[in-house]
Amino acid sequence: MARKSAKTLFVCQACGYESAKWMGRCTECGGWDTFAEEVRRPAAPGNKTMAVKGNRPVPINAVEIIDEERMSTGMAEFDRVLGGGLVAGTLILIGGDPGIGKSTIMLQALHGIASTGRKVLYVSGEESVRQLRLRSRRLKTVSSTLLVVSEIDIDAVMAMVDAERPDVLVVDSIQTVFSPEITSAPGSVSQVRESTMRLMLMAKRTGIPTFLVGHVTKEGAIAGPRLLEHMVDTVLYFEGDRNHVFRILRAVKNRFGSTNEIGVFEMKESGLEEVANPSAVFLSERPENAAGSVVTASMEGTRPILVELQALASSTSFGTPRRTILGLDQNRVALLVAVMEKQLGMHLMGHDIFMNVAGGVKIMEPAVDMGIVSAVASSFLDRPIRKDTMVLGEVGLAGEVRAVGNVDIRISEARKMGFTRCVAPAGSLKRLGPIEGIALEGVATVAAAVELLF
Protein backbone atom coordinates (compact mmCIF):
# COMPACT_ATOMS: atom_id res chain seq x y z
CA MET A 1 0.00 0.00 0.00
CA ALA A 2 1.41 3.39 -0.98
CA ARG A 3 2.35 5.78 1.82
CA LYS A 4 0.50 9.06 2.18
CA SER A 5 2.34 12.04 0.75
CA ALA A 6 3.07 15.26 2.60
CA LYS A 7 0.18 17.70 2.92
CA THR A 8 0.42 21.48 2.56
CA LEU A 9 -1.60 23.66 4.91
CA PHE A 10 -1.84 27.37 5.57
CA VAL A 11 -1.75 28.19 9.29
CA CYS A 12 -2.60 31.52 10.94
CA GLN A 13 0.44 32.59 12.97
CA ALA A 14 -1.74 34.56 15.38
CA CYS A 15 -4.30 31.97 16.48
CA GLY A 16 -3.33 28.66 14.84
CA TYR A 17 -6.36 28.37 12.53
CA GLU A 18 -5.66 25.98 9.64
CA SER A 19 -6.91 26.33 6.07
CA ALA A 20 -6.40 24.34 2.90
CA LYS A 21 -5.84 27.55 0.93
CA TRP A 22 -4.24 30.91 1.59
CA MET A 23 -6.53 33.69 2.85
CA GLY A 24 -5.82 37.37 3.25
CA ARG A 25 -7.75 37.58 6.50
CA CYS A 26 -8.15 34.91 9.17
CA THR A 27 -11.79 33.99 9.69
CA GLU A 28 -11.07 32.94 13.29
CA CYS A 29 -9.21 35.91 14.80
CA GLY A 30 -9.64 38.54 12.07
CA GLY A 31 -5.90 39.08 11.57
CA TRP A 32 -4.68 40.32 8.17
CA ASP A 33 -1.85 38.63 6.26
CA THR A 34 -1.13 36.15 9.06
CA PHE A 35 -1.24 32.88 7.06
CA ALA A 36 2.00 31.00 6.42
CA GLU A 37 2.48 27.81 4.43
CA GLU A 38 3.45 24.69 6.36
CA VAL A 39 4.12 21.15 5.16
CA ARG A 40 2.76 18.30 7.27
CA ARG A 41 4.37 14.93 6.80
CA PRO A 42 2.49 11.82 7.94
CA ALA A 43 3.82 10.14 11.04
CA ALA A 44 5.89 7.02 10.51
CA PRO A 45 4.11 3.72 11.25
CA GLY A 46 4.48 2.66 14.86
CA ASN A 47 5.78 6.07 15.96
CA LYS A 48 4.38 6.48 19.48
CA THR A 49 7.02 8.64 21.09
CA MET A 50 4.42 10.86 22.78
CA ALA A 51 2.64 7.92 24.42
CA VAL A 52 3.46 6.92 27.97
CA LYS A 53 3.10 3.19 28.63
CA GLY A 54 1.65 1.79 31.79
CA ASN A 55 -0.58 4.74 32.74
CA ARG A 56 -3.78 3.74 34.47
CA PRO A 57 -6.44 5.83 36.21
CA VAL A 58 -6.33 5.68 40.01
CA PRO A 59 -8.71 6.97 42.71
CA ILE A 60 -7.80 10.50 43.64
CA ASN A 61 -7.80 9.68 47.36
CA ALA A 62 -5.18 6.98 46.70
CA VAL A 63 -2.65 9.46 45.28
CA GLU A 64 0.21 10.00 47.71
CA ILE A 65 1.04 13.61 48.50
CA ILE A 66 4.53 14.60 49.56
CA ASP A 67 4.78 18.17 50.84
CA GLU A 68 8.02 19.22 49.22
CA GLU A 69 9.65 22.51 50.05
CA ARG A 70 9.60 25.03 47.24
CA MET A 71 12.91 25.93 45.67
CA SER A 72 13.94 29.53 46.30
CA THR A 73 15.44 31.61 43.50
CA GLY A 74 17.35 33.80 45.97
CA MET A 75 15.17 36.78 44.92
CA ALA A 76 12.40 37.43 47.44
CA GLU A 77 10.34 39.48 44.98
CA PHE A 78 10.51 36.72 42.37
CA ASP A 79 9.56 34.07 44.93
CA ARG A 80 6.59 36.20 46.06
CA VAL A 81 5.14 36.30 42.53
CA LEU A 82 5.66 32.55 42.09
CA GLY A 83 3.73 31.87 45.29
CA GLY A 84 6.67 31.15 47.56
CA GLY A 85 9.20 29.57 45.22
CA LEU A 86 9.50 26.97 42.47
CA VAL A 87 7.33 23.85 42.55
CA ALA A 88 8.86 20.63 41.20
CA GLY A 89 7.87 19.99 37.57
CA THR A 90 6.30 23.42 37.04
CA LEU A 91 6.39 25.05 33.58
CA ILE A 92 6.62 28.84 33.69
CA LEU A 93 6.24 31.24 30.75
CA ILE A 94 7.65 34.75 31.15
CA GLY A 95 7.02 37.46 28.55
CA GLY A 96 7.80 41.13 28.13
CA ASP A 97 8.84 43.83 25.70
CA PRO A 98 12.28 43.68 24.04
CA GLY A 99 14.99 45.01 26.33
CA ILE A 100 12.79 45.00 29.43
CA GLY A 101 15.12 42.57 31.26
CA LYS A 102 13.72 39.05 30.76
CA SER A 103 17.11 37.43 30.12
CA THR A 104 18.64 39.46 32.94
CA ILE A 105 16.17 38.28 35.56
CA MET A 106 16.54 34.70 34.33
CA LEU A 107 20.33 34.79 34.71
CA GLN A 108 20.07 36.33 38.17
CA ALA A 109 17.45 33.79 39.29
CA LEU A 110 19.54 30.89 38.00
CA HIS A 111 22.60 32.27 39.76
CA GLY A 112 20.63 32.45 43.01
CA ILE A 113 19.67 28.77 42.64
CA ALA A 114 23.18 27.74 41.55
CA SER A 115 24.72 29.46 44.59
CA THR A 116 23.02 26.82 46.79
CA GLY A 117 24.94 24.06 44.97
CA ARG A 118 22.21 23.02 42.54
CA LYS A 119 22.94 22.46 38.86
CA VAL A 120 21.04 24.76 36.46
CA LEU A 121 20.99 24.86 32.67
CA TYR A 122 20.45 28.00 30.58
CA VAL A 123 19.64 27.27 26.92
CA SER A 124 19.84 30.36 24.71
CA GLY A 125 18.72 30.49 21.12
CA GLU A 126 19.47 34.19 20.72
CA GLU A 127 22.96 34.60 22.20
CA SER A 128 26.23 32.76 21.86
CA VAL A 129 28.00 31.25 24.86
CA ARG A 130 30.57 34.05 24.71
CA GLN A 131 27.86 36.71 24.83
CA LEU A 132 26.28 34.97 27.82
CA ARG A 133 29.66 34.95 29.58
CA LEU A 134 30.14 38.68 29.01
CA ARG A 135 26.67 39.50 30.35
CA SER A 136 27.11 37.15 33.27
CA ARG A 137 30.36 38.91 34.21
CA ARG A 138 28.60 42.28 34.15
CA LEU A 139 25.76 40.96 36.31
CA LYS A 140 28.20 39.10 38.62
CA THR A 141 26.32 35.84 38.10
CA VAL A 142 29.29 33.56 37.44
CA SER A 143 28.99 30.09 38.99
CA SER A 144 30.50 26.68 38.28
CA THR A 145 27.09 24.98 38.48
CA LEU A 146 25.45 27.42 36.06
CA LEU A 147 25.67 25.66 32.68
CA VAL A 148 25.06 27.63 29.48
CA VAL A 149 24.61 26.48 25.90
CA SER A 150 23.54 28.04 22.61
CA GLU A 151 21.10 25.64 20.95
CA ILE A 152 17.77 25.80 19.08
CA ASP A 153 17.18 22.13 18.18
CA ILE A 154 14.63 20.70 20.61
CA ASP A 155 16.03 17.18 20.14
CA ALA A 156 19.48 18.37 21.21
CA VAL A 157 18.00 20.24 24.18
CA MET A 158 16.14 17.14 25.37
CA ALA A 159 19.31 15.05 25.01
CA MET A 160 21.24 17.60 27.09
CA VAL A 161 18.59 17.52 29.81
CA ASP A 162 18.76 13.71 29.96
CA ALA A 163 22.57 13.81 30.12
CA GLU A 164 23.06 16.67 32.59
CA ARG A 165 19.94 16.24 34.76
CA PRO A 166 19.78 19.91 35.86
CA ASP A 167 17.67 21.03 38.81
CA VAL A 168 16.24 23.98 36.81
CA LEU A 169 16.03 24.60 33.05
CA VAL A 170 15.61 27.91 31.18
CA VAL A 171 14.85 28.09 27.45
CA ASP A 172 15.39 31.59 26.03
CA SER A 173 13.34 31.94 23.94
CA ILE A 174 10.67 29.43 22.99
CA GLN A 175 10.12 31.20 19.65
CA THR A 176 13.67 30.29 18.51
CA VAL A 177 13.41 26.56 19.26
CA PHE A 178 12.46 24.22 16.43
CA SER A 179 11.78 20.54 15.84
CA PRO A 180 13.38 18.97 12.72
CA GLU A 181 10.25 16.86 12.21
CA ILE A 182 8.24 19.99 11.32
CA THR A 183 9.16 21.86 8.14
CA SER A 184 7.86 25.29 9.16
CA ALA A 185 10.22 28.03 10.34
CA PRO A 186 11.11 28.56 14.03
CA GLY A 187 8.54 30.77 15.76
CA SER A 188 5.61 29.45 13.75
CA VAL A 189 2.52 28.15 15.52
CA SER A 190 3.38 24.51 14.82
CA GLN A 191 6.98 24.82 16.05
CA VAL A 192 6.06 26.69 19.24
CA ARG A 193 3.26 24.24 20.01
CA GLU A 194 5.41 21.14 19.41
CA SER A 195 8.42 22.44 21.36
CA THR A 196 6.31 23.54 24.33
CA MET A 197 4.49 20.21 24.42
CA ARG A 198 7.76 18.26 24.57
CA LEU A 199 9.18 20.53 27.27
CA MET A 200 5.95 20.23 29.28
CA LEU A 201 6.05 16.41 29.15
CA MET A 202 9.71 16.46 30.15
CA ALA A 203 9.01 18.76 33.14
CA LYS A 204 6.15 16.58 34.41
CA ARG A 205 8.12 13.37 33.89
CA THR A 206 11.37 14.48 35.54
CA GLY A 207 10.12 17.11 38.01
CA ILE A 208 12.53 19.74 36.63
CA PRO A 209 11.12 23.30 36.97
CA THR A 210 11.32 24.85 33.50
CA PHE A 211 11.22 28.50 32.45
CA LEU A 212 10.22 29.52 28.92
CA VAL A 213 11.01 33.07 27.81
CA GLY A 214 8.49 34.30 25.24
CA HIS A 215 8.41 37.17 22.76
CA VAL A 216 5.47 39.58 22.73
CA THR A 217 3.54 41.07 19.83
CA LYS A 218 3.01 44.75 19.09
CA GLU A 219 -0.23 44.55 21.11
CA GLY A 220 1.71 43.32 24.17
CA ALA A 221 0.42 39.72 24.17
CA ILE A 222 2.78 36.75 24.15
CA ALA A 223 3.49 35.72 20.55
CA GLY A 224 2.26 32.37 19.32
CA PRO A 225 -0.99 30.47 19.77
CA ARG A 226 -3.18 31.14 22.79
CA LEU A 227 -2.75 27.45 23.52
CA LEU A 228 0.77 28.27 24.74
CA GLU A 229 -0.57 30.09 27.81
CA HIS A 230 -3.05 27.30 28.53
CA MET A 231 -0.34 24.61 28.48
CA VAL A 232 1.97 26.17 31.06
CA ASP A 233 1.40 26.32 34.82
CA THR A 234 2.34 29.96 35.32
CA VAL A 235 2.33 33.00 33.04
CA LEU A 236 4.40 36.01 34.13
CA TYR A 237 4.57 39.40 32.45
CA PHE A 238 7.58 41.64 32.96
CA GLU A 239 6.26 45.18 32.64
CA GLY A 240 7.67 48.65 32.73
CA ASP A 241 8.74 51.53 30.54
CA ARG A 242 12.34 51.30 29.41
CA ASN A 243 12.62 55.02 30.17
CA HIS A 244 11.81 54.29 33.82
CA VAL A 245 14.12 52.42 36.17
CA PHE A 246 11.36 50.34 37.74
CA ARG A 247 10.20 46.96 36.45
CA ILE A 248 7.13 45.07 37.66
CA LEU A 249 6.80 41.29 37.48
CA ARG A 250 3.12 40.33 37.43
CA ALA A 251 1.47 36.90 37.38
CA VAL A 252 -1.60 36.58 35.16
CA LYS A 253 -1.90 32.81 35.67
CA ASN A 254 -0.52 30.69 38.50
CA ARG A 255 -1.65 27.19 39.39
CA PHE A 256 0.47 27.22 42.55
CA GLY A 257 -0.10 30.72 43.91
CA SER A 258 -2.00 33.98 43.74
CA THR A 259 -2.34 35.93 40.50
CA ASN A 260 -2.58 39.25 42.36
CA GLU A 261 1.00 39.43 43.62
CA ILE A 262 3.57 41.68 41.96
CA GLY A 263 7.32 41.98 42.33
CA VAL A 264 9.03 45.36 41.97
CA PHE A 265 12.59 45.65 40.68
CA GLU A 266 14.89 48.55 39.89
CA MET A 267 17.10 48.32 36.80
CA LYS A 268 20.69 49.25 37.53
CA GLU A 269 23.99 48.85 35.72
CA SER A 270 24.71 45.65 37.64
CA GLY A 271 21.28 44.17 36.86
CA LEU A 272 17.91 44.08 38.57
CA GLU A 273 17.74 44.99 42.23
CA GLU A 274 14.76 44.11 44.40
CA VAL A 275 12.62 46.94 45.81
CA ALA A 276 11.52 45.77 49.26
CA ASN A 277 9.46 48.90 50.01
CA PRO A 278 7.82 50.10 46.76
CA SER A 279 5.75 52.77 48.57
CA ALA A 280 8.85 54.66 49.70
CA VAL A 281 10.29 54.55 46.18
CA PHE A 282 7.13 55.71 44.42
CA LEU A 283 6.67 58.62 46.85
CA SER A 284 10.33 59.67 47.09
CA GLU A 285 10.05 62.50 44.54
CA ARG A 286 6.54 63.68 45.37
CA PRO A 287 6.21 67.47 45.03
CA GLU A 288 5.06 69.47 48.05
CA ASN A 289 1.99 71.74 48.00
CA ALA A 290 1.31 70.95 44.34
CA ALA A 291 -2.29 71.07 43.10
CA GLY A 292 -3.46 67.87 41.42
CA SER A 293 -1.28 65.50 43.48
CA VAL A 294 -2.75 62.99 45.93
CA VAL A 295 -1.62 59.73 47.54
CA THR A 296 -3.80 56.64 47.57
CA ALA A 297 -3.32 52.98 48.51
CA SER A 298 -3.65 50.07 46.10
CA MET A 299 -3.59 46.38 47.05
CA GLU A 300 -1.41 44.15 44.88
CA GLY A 301 -2.14 40.69 46.23
CA THR A 302 -1.33 40.81 49.94
CA ARG A 303 0.89 43.88 49.60
CA PRO A 304 -0.39 47.47 50.00
CA ILE A 305 1.38 50.01 47.80
CA LEU A 306 1.07 53.76 48.24
CA VAL A 307 1.19 55.59 44.93
CA GLU A 308 0.93 59.20 43.85
CA LEU A 309 -1.83 60.11 41.42
CA GLN A 310 -1.24 63.27 39.40
CA ALA A 311 -3.94 65.17 37.52
CA LEU A 312 -3.87 68.26 35.34
CA ALA A 313 -7.10 70.00 34.30
CA SER A 314 -6.57 72.82 31.82
CA SER A 315 -9.05 74.75 29.71
CA THR A 316 -9.25 73.74 26.07
CA SER A 317 -9.94 75.69 22.90
CA PHE A 318 -11.11 72.61 21.01
CA GLY A 319 -14.66 71.36 20.73
CA THR A 320 -13.83 67.97 22.22
CA PRO A 321 -11.64 67.99 25.34
CA ARG A 322 -8.79 65.50 25.54
CA ARG A 323 -8.53 62.75 28.13
CA THR A 324 -4.97 61.38 28.33
CA ILE A 325 -4.63 58.71 31.02
CA LEU A 326 -1.46 56.80 31.94
CA GLY A 327 -1.49 53.92 34.43
CA LEU A 328 -5.26 54.02 35.07
CA ASP A 329 -8.35 52.68 33.33
CA GLN A 330 -9.37 55.40 30.86
CA ASN A 331 -13.05 54.41 30.95
CA ARG A 332 -13.07 54.52 34.74
CA VAL A 333 -11.62 58.03 34.75
CA ALA A 334 -14.24 59.20 32.20
CA LEU A 335 -16.99 57.75 34.40
CA LEU A 336 -15.69 59.54 37.51
CA VAL A 337 -15.37 62.85 35.63
CA ALA A 338 -19.05 62.53 34.65
CA VAL A 339 -19.95 61.89 38.31
CA MET A 340 -18.05 65.02 39.33
CA GLU A 341 -19.91 67.12 36.76
CA LYS A 342 -23.29 65.80 37.89
CA GLN A 343 -22.80 65.64 41.66
CA LEU A 344 -20.31 68.47 42.26
CA GLY A 345 -21.31 70.89 39.52
CA MET A 346 -17.75 71.12 38.18
CA HIS A 347 -17.84 72.04 34.47
CA LEU A 348 -15.08 69.74 33.27
CA MET A 349 -16.36 69.38 29.70
CA GLY A 350 -14.42 72.53 28.80
CA HIS A 351 -11.17 71.17 30.23
CA ASP A 352 -8.51 68.79 29.00
CA ILE A 353 -7.72 66.23 31.70
CA PHE A 354 -4.35 64.48 31.94
CA MET A 355 -3.69 61.82 34.58
CA ASN A 356 -0.59 59.86 35.49
CA VAL A 357 0.50 57.34 38.13
CA ALA A 358 3.98 58.32 39.27
CA GLY A 359 6.59 55.60 38.88
CA GLY A 360 5.04 53.87 35.86
CA VAL A 361 2.90 51.42 37.86
CA LYS A 362 -0.55 50.42 36.53
CA ILE A 363 -3.57 50.45 38.86
CA MET A 364 -6.94 48.96 37.92
CA GLU A 365 -8.49 48.72 41.40
CA PRO A 366 -11.78 50.62 42.09
CA ALA A 367 -10.52 51.49 45.58
CA VAL A 368 -8.50 54.36 44.08
CA ASP A 369 -11.62 56.12 42.74
CA MET A 370 -11.57 58.73 45.50
CA GLY A 371 -7.92 59.42 44.73
CA ILE A 372 -8.80 60.11 41.09
CA VAL A 373 -11.67 62.41 42.05
CA SER A 374 -9.53 64.26 44.60
CA ALA A 375 -6.63 64.77 42.18
CA VAL A 376 -8.88 66.12 39.41
CA ALA A 377 -10.75 68.40 41.84
CA SER A 378 -7.47 69.66 43.30
CA SER A 379 -6.17 70.61 39.85
CA PHE A 380 -9.50 72.11 38.75
CA LEU A 381 -9.79 74.23 41.92
CA ASP A 382 -6.02 74.89 41.97
CA ARG A 383 -5.92 74.01 45.66
CA PRO A 384 -3.36 71.46 46.94
CA ILE A 385 -4.23 68.62 49.30
CA ARG A 386 -2.33 68.40 52.57
CA LYS A 387 0.81 66.33 52.06
CA ASP A 388 0.11 64.18 55.14
CA THR A 389 -3.29 63.03 53.78
CA MET A 390 -4.09 59.73 52.07
CA VAL A 391 -7.39 59.25 50.22
CA LEU A 392 -9.12 55.99 49.31
CA GLY A 393 -12.60 54.69 48.48
CA GLU A 394 -14.80 53.44 45.63
CA VAL A 395 -17.18 55.91 44.00
CA GLY A 396 -20.62 54.96 42.66
CA LEU A 397 -22.60 56.63 39.89
CA ALA A 398 -24.88 58.34 42.42
CA GLY A 399 -21.86 59.99 44.04
CA GLU A 400 -21.75 57.68 47.06
CA VAL A 401 -18.42 56.54 48.49
CA ARG A 402 -18.49 52.75 48.93
CA ALA A 403 -16.50 50.60 51.34
CA VAL A 404 -13.31 48.86 50.17
CA GLY A 405 -11.46 45.81 51.43
CA ASN A 406 -8.26 45.56 53.47
CA VAL A 407 -8.65 49.07 54.86
CA ASP A 408 -6.67 48.24 58.01
CA ILE A 409 -3.67 47.04 55.96
CA ARG A 410 -3.75 50.13 53.74
CA ILE A 411 -3.96 52.49 56.73
CA SER A 412 -1.12 50.68 58.50
CA GLU A 413 1.08 51.14 55.43
CA ALA A 414 0.17 54.84 55.32
CA ARG A 415 1.05 55.25 58.98
CA LYS A 416 4.45 53.59 58.41
CA MET A 417 5.10 56.06 55.60
CA GLY A 418 4.44 59.03 57.90
CA PHE A 419 0.87 59.95 56.93
CA THR A 420 -1.20 61.35 59.82
CA ARG A 421 -4.61 61.70 58.13
CA CYS A 422 -6.72 59.29 56.09
CA VAL A 423 -9.97 60.12 54.28
CA ALA A 424 -11.79 56.82 53.75
CA PRO A 425 -15.35 55.48 53.27
CA ALA A 426 -17.46 55.78 56.40
CA GLY A 427 -18.69 52.20 55.88
CA SER A 428 -15.16 50.85 56.09
CA LEU A 429 -14.21 52.86 59.17
CA LYS A 430 -17.26 51.57 61.12
CA ARG A 431 -15.59 48.17 61.35
CA LEU A 432 -12.30 49.68 62.52
CA GLY A 433 -11.35 51.00 65.90
CA PRO A 434 -9.18 54.07 66.42
CA ILE A 435 -5.63 53.65 65.11
CA GLU A 436 -2.88 55.40 67.01
CA GLY A 437 -0.87 57.95 65.07
CA ILE A 438 -3.32 58.60 62.24
CA ALA A 439 -6.62 60.51 62.16
CA LEU A 440 -9.41 58.65 60.35
CA GLU A 441 -12.12 60.76 58.68
CA GLY A 442 -15.08 58.95 57.12
CA VAL A 443 -17.08 60.28 54.16
CA ALA A 444 -20.29 58.93 52.62
CA THR A 445 -20.50 61.03 49.45
CA VAL A 446 -18.15 62.66 46.96
CA ALA A 447 -19.52 66.09 47.90
CA ALA A 448 -18.65 65.50 51.57
CA ALA A 449 -15.15 64.35 50.63
CA VAL A 450 -14.44 67.42 48.50
CA GLU A 451 -15.84 69.65 51.25
CA LEU A 452 -13.56 67.98 53.77
CA LEU A 453 -10.43 68.12 51.60
CA PHE A 454 -10.77 71.67 50.31
Beta strands, then each sheet from edge to edge (+ up, - down):
strand 1: 7-12
strand 2: 18-19
strand 3: 35-40
strand 4: 91-96
strand 5: 120-124
strand 6: 146-150
strand 7: 168-172
strand 8: 210-214
strand 9: 234-239
strand 10: 246-254
strand 11: 262-268
strand 12: 271-274
strand 13: 293-300
strand 14: 303-315
strand 15: 323-326
strand 16: 351-357
strand 17: 389-391
strand 18: 394-395
strand 19: 401-402
strand 20: 421-425
strand 21: 439-443
sheet 1: 2+ 1- 3+
sheet 2: 6+ 5+ 7+ 8+ 4+ 9+ 10- 11+ 12-
sheet 3: 13+ 14- 16+ 15+
sheet 4: 17+ 20+ 21+
sheet 5: 18+ 19-
end
